Amino acid sequence: MGFIEPTNFTWATDSGGRRCKKPVRGSSWKARYRDESGGARSRSFPTKGEAQDFLSRTSADMQRGDYIDPVERRRHFSDWANTWWATTVKLRPTTRRGYWQLLEGHVLPYFGARAMGNIDYMCVEKFIAAKLSEGLSPKKVRDAVSVASPETLRTYDLRHSHASLLIEQGANVCWPSHSEWAIPIPR
């Protein structure tokens, strides 16, 4: 899947006569891999073990289909929302109007400036609590959550070119799977 190499090294010849990189003491390590679209990626780590762990996790994520491009993790929710909004033209005008009101009035002011990788389950719970404490009806809060939920927003995908979850795994985030995405909001 990938390989690791020292960032500071000297060239040496091994017992088979091949040239290889010999790490300089205290060198950091670079994990190199190819993402799902074939693009070369790399990330540096202070130790060889950390680089190997990262490469193992990344490889497993790709095999499971859970890999999210690091660039997409940094993308702001508002950018994503604009991309998603452009895909709603197939919906009825009244549905679009309702989504727009929820998006502009509640969801974007709360999540707009956040990076996609920083939105986790607890952020959504805080959003729900904040909206309920502002006096929004439970139905309106449920509707606002549905606009930003994995079931509703399957048209944009952080991982593949086909539909999947909106926000599943950001940096240090573990989302419930889409079948477990059921936030109880009082009726």
Number of C-alpha atoms within 10 A of each C-alpha: 12 16 14 19 19 23 17 15 15 10 10 13 11 11 7 6 8 8 11 12 15 15 17 12 9 11 16 18 22 23 22 18 19 15 18 15 9 8 8 11 13 15 13 18 18 14 14 18 12 15 23 19 12 16 22 15 12 20 19 14 13 16 11 9 13 18 21 23 16 13 10 16 19 15 16 18 23 20 14 18 21 10 13 16 16 9 13 15 10 8 10 9 11 9 10 15 12 13 20 15 12 20 23 14 12 18 23 16 11 18 21 18 13 15 18 26 22 20 21 19 17 11 13 17 15 12 19 21 13 14 19 16 10 9 9 13 15 15 12 14 23 18 16 22 22 16 19 22 20 20 15 12 21 17 18 20 19 24 20 16 10 10 13 20 22 21 27 24 22 21 14 9 15 12 17 13 12 15 8 8 13 10 14 9 15 10 7
